[in-house]
Amino acid sequence: MIDEGCGLPLGPLQVALAWSDAEADVELSVTDPNFEAASVGRFLASGLTKDRDCPGEGAACKGMNVETVSLPEGEPLRGSYSIRISLERLGRSGDPVKARLGFHIGSNRGAYELRLLRVGQVAVFRADI
């Protein structure tokens, strides 16, 4: 499980993205084997859900830029999962945004440090189970 005591949603499938600049907007998108992308406030047929969209409105992010997509219970759907990270907005400083991605999807596990330099930059990861 990926959690450092921050109260992140956990489950048998979990993708977590965190970034350094509170003013930056980095988008996490996870697509399941049915080619559906998890979104906030709804569960896909596969059971995936996204916990929040940071920085976002209101207090959902509590000043911490962390987004997770998880399967709270059950077995992950077999097939190919796509993880897409995109830089939507740089922070006030204009410096590169440092982000960390961690995931476990079936037996696939990964941990990556990303350096996002420009708006529109995209990183894509794939995991098959």
Contacts in CASP RR format, 6 or more apart in sequence:
PFRMAT RR
TARGET T0000
AUTHOR 0000-0000-0000
METHOD contacts of the structure
MODEL  1
MIDEGCGLPLGPLQVALAWSDAEADVELSVTDPNFEAASVGRFLASGLTK
DRDCPGEGAACKGMNVETVSLPEGEPLRGSYSIRISLERLGRSGDPVKAR
LGFHIGSNRGAYELRLLRVGQVAVFRADI
1 10 0 8 1.000
1 11 0 8 1.000
1 14 0 8 1.000
1 104 0 8 1.000
2 8 0 8 1.000
2 10 0 8 1.000
2 14 0 8 1.000
2 16 0 8 1.000
2 68 0 8 1.000
2 102 0 8 1.000
2 103 0 8 1.000
2 104 0 8 1.000
3 10 0 8 1.000
6 64 0 8 1.000
6 66 0 8 1.000
8 14 0 8 1.000
8 16 0 8 1.000
8 51 0 8 1.000
8 66 0 8 1.000
8 68 0 8 1.000
9 49 0 8 1.000
9 51 0 8 1.000
9 68 0 8 1.000
9 70 0 8 1.000
9 72 0 8 1.000
10 70 0 8 1.000
10 72 0 8 1.000
11 70 0 8 1.000
11 71 0 8 1.000
11 72 0 8 1.000
11 73 0 8 1.000
12 71 0 8 1.000
12 73 0 8 1.000
12 74 0 8 1.000
12 75 0 8 1.000
12 76 0 8 1.000
12 106 0 8 1.000
13 48 0 8 1.000
13 70 0 8 1.000
13 71 0 8 1.000
13 76 0 8 1.000
13 81 0 8 1.000
13 104 0 8 1.000
13 105 0 8 1.000
13 106 0 8 1.000
14 68 0 8 1.000
14 69 0 8 1.000
14 70 0 8 1.000
14 71 0 8 1.000
14 103 0 8 1.000
14 104 0 8 1.000
15 28 0 8 1.000
15 30 0 8 1.000
15 68 0 8 1.000
15 69 0 8 1.000
15 70 0 8 1.000
15 83 0 8 1.000
15 101 0 8 1.000
15 102 0 8 1.000
15 103 0 8 1.000
15 105 0 8 1.000
16 66 0 8 1.000
16 67 0 8 1.000
16 68 0 8 1.000
16 101 0 8 1.000
16 102 0 8 1.000
16 103 0 8 1.000
17 26 0 8 1.000
17 28 0 8 1.000
17 66 0 8 1.000
17 67 0 8 1.000
17 68 0 8 1.000
17 85 0 8 1.000
17 99 0 8 1.000
17 100 0 8 1.000
17 101 0 8 1.000
17 102 0 8 1.000
18 64 0 8 1.000
18 65 0 8 1.000
18 66 0 8 1.000
18 67 0 8 1.000
18 99 0 8 1.000
18 100 0 8 1.000
19 26 0 8 1.000
19 65 0 8 1.000
19 97 0 8 1.000
19 98 0 8 1.000
19 99 0 8 1.000
19 100 0 8 1.000
19 116 0 8 1.000
20 65 0 8 1.000
20 97 0 8 1.000
20 98 0 8 1.000
20 99 0 8 1.000
21 65 0 8 1.000
21 90 0 8 1.000
21 91 0 8 1.000
21 92 0 8 1.000
21 93 0 8 1.000
21 95 0 8 1.000
21 97 0 8 1.000
21 98 0 8 1.000
22 55 0 8 1.000
22 63 0 8 1.000
22 64 0 8 1.000
22 65 0 8 1.000
23 55 0 8 1.000
23 89 0 8 1.000
23 90 0 8 1.000
23 91 0 8 1.000
23 92 0 8 1.000
24 55 0 8 1.000
24 65 0 8 1.000
24 87 0 8 1.000
24 89 0 8 1.000
24 90 0 8 1.000
24 91 0 8 1.000
24 97 0 8 1.000
24 116 0 8 1.000
25 54 0 8 1.000
25 55 0 8 1.000
25 87 0 8 1.000
25 88 0 8 1.000
25 89 0 8 1.000
26 65 0 8 1.000
26 67 0 8 1.000
26 85 0 8 1.000
26 86 0 8 1.000
26 87 0 8 1.000
26 88 0 8 1.000
26 97 0 8 1.000
26 99 0 8 1.000
26 116 0 8 1.000
27 53 0 8 1.000
27 84 0 8 1.000
27 85 0 8 1.000
27 86 0 8 1.000
27 87 0 8 1.000
27 88 0 8 1.000
28 50 0 8 1.000
28 67 0 8 1.000
28 68 0 8 1.000
28 69 0 8 1.000
28 83 0 8 1.000
28 84 0 8 1.000
28 85 0 8 1.000
29 37 0 8 1.000
29 38 0 8 1.000
29 82 0 8 1.000
29 83 0 8 1.000
29 84 0 8 1.000
29 85 0 8 1.000
29 86 0 8 1.000
30 37 0 8 1.000
30 38 0 8 1.000
30 48 0 8 1.000
30 50 0 8 1.000
30 69 0 8 1.000
30 81 0 8 1.000
30 82 0 8 1.000
30 83 0 8 1.000
30 84 0 8 1.000
31 37 0 8 1.000
31 38 0 8 1.000
31 81 0 8 1.000
31 82 0 8 1.000
31 84 0 8 1.000
32 38 0 8 1.000
32 44 0 8 1.000
32 46 0 8 1.000
32 48 0 8 1.000
32 77 0 8 1.000
32 81 0 8 1.000
33 46 0 8 1.000
33 77 0 8 1.000
33 78 0 8 1.000
33 79 0 8 1.000
33 80 0 8 1.000
33 81 0 8 1.000
34 44 0 8 1.000
34 45 0 8 1.000
34 46 0 8 1.000
34 77 0 8 1.000
36 44 0 8 1.000
36 45 0 8 1.000
36 46 0 8 1.000
36 48 0 8 1.000
38 44 0 8 1.000
38 48 0 8 1.000
38 49 0 8 1.000
38 50 0 8 1.000
38 69 0 8 1.000
39 49 0 8 1.000
39 50 0 8 1.000
40 49 0 8 1.000
40 50 0 8 1.000
40 51 0 8 1.000
40 52 0 8 1.000
40 53 0 8 1.000
41 49 0 8 1.000
41 50 0 8 1.000
42 49 0 8 1.000
43 49 0 8 1.000
46 71 0 8 1.000
46 76 0 8 1.000
46 77 0 8 1.000
47 71 0 8 1.000
47 72 0 8 1.000
47 77 0 8 1.000
48 69 0 8 1.000
48 70 0 8 1.000
48 71 0 8 1.000
49 69 0 8 1.000
49 70 0 8 1.000
49 71 0 8 1.000
49 72 0 8 1.000
50 67 0 8 1.000
50 68 0 8 1.000
50 69 0 8 1.000
51 67 0 8 1.000
51 68 0 8 1.000
51 69 0 8 1.000
51 70 0 8 1.000
52 60 0 8 1.000
52 61 0 8 1.000
52 67 0 8 1.000
53 60 0 8 1.000
53 67 0 8 1.000
54 60 0 8 1.000
54 61 0 8 1.000
54 63 0 8 1.000
54 64 0 8 1.000
54 65 0 8 1.000
54 66 0 8 1.000
54 67 0 8 1.000
55 61 0 8 1.000
55 63 0 8 1.000
55 65 0 8 1.000
76 105 0 8 1.000
76 106 0 8 1.000
76 129 0 8 1.000
78 129 0 8 1.000
79 128 0 8 1.000
79 129 0 8 1.000
80 126 0 8 1.000
80 127 0 8 1.000
80 128 0 8 1.000
81 105 0 8 1.000
81 126 0 8 1.000
81 127 0 8 1.000
81 128 0 8 1.000
81 129 0 8 1.000
82 124 0 8 1.000
82 125 0 8 1.000
82 126 0 8 1.000
83 101 0 8 1.000
83 103 0 8 1.000
83 124 0 8 1.000
83 125 0 8 1.000
83 126 0 8 1.000
83 127 0 8 1.000
84 122 0 8 1.000
84 123 0 8 1.000
84 124 0 8 1.000
85 99 0 8 1.000
85 101 0 8 1.000
85 114 0 8 1.000
85 116 0 8 1.000
85 122 0 8 1.000
85 123 0 8 1.000
85 124 0 8 1.000
86 120 0 8 1.000
86 121 0 8 1.000
86 122 0 8 1.000
86 123 0 8 1.000
87 97 0 8 1.000
87 116 0 8 1.000
87 117 0 8 1.000
87 118 0 8 1.000
87 119 0 8 1.000
87 120 0 8 1.000
87 121 0 8 1.000
87 122 0 8 1.000
88 119 0 8 1.000
88 120 0 8 1.000
89 119 0 8 1.000
90 97 0 8 1.000
90 118 0 8 1.000
90 119 0 8 1.000
91 97 0 8 1.000
96 115 0 8 1.000
96 116 0 8 1.000
96 117 0 8 1.000
97 115 0 8 1.000
97 116 0 8 1.000
98 113 0 8 1.000
98 114 0 8 1.000
98 115 0 8 1.000
98 116 0 8 1.000
99 113 0 8 1.000
99 114 0 8 1.000
99 115 0 8 1.000
99 116 0 8 1.000
100 111 0 8 1.000
100 112 0 8 1.000
100 113 0 8 1.000
100 114 0 8 1.000
101 110 0 8 1.000
101 111 0 8 1.000
101 112 0 8 1.000
101 114 0 8 1.000
101 123 0 8 1.000
101 125 0 8 1.000
102 109 0 8 1.000
102 110 0 8 1.000
102 111 0 8 1.000
102 112 0 8 1.000
103 109 0 8 1.000
103 110 0 8 1.000
103 125 0 8 1.000
103 127 0 8 1.000
104 110 0 8 1.000
105 127 0 8 1.000
105 129 0 8 1.000
106 127 0 8 1.000
106 129 0 8 1.000
107 129 0 8 1.000
108 127 0 8 1.000
108 128 0 8 1.000
108 129 0 8 1.000
112 123 0 8 1.000
112 125 0 8 1.000
114 123 0 8 1.000
116 123 0 8 1.000
END
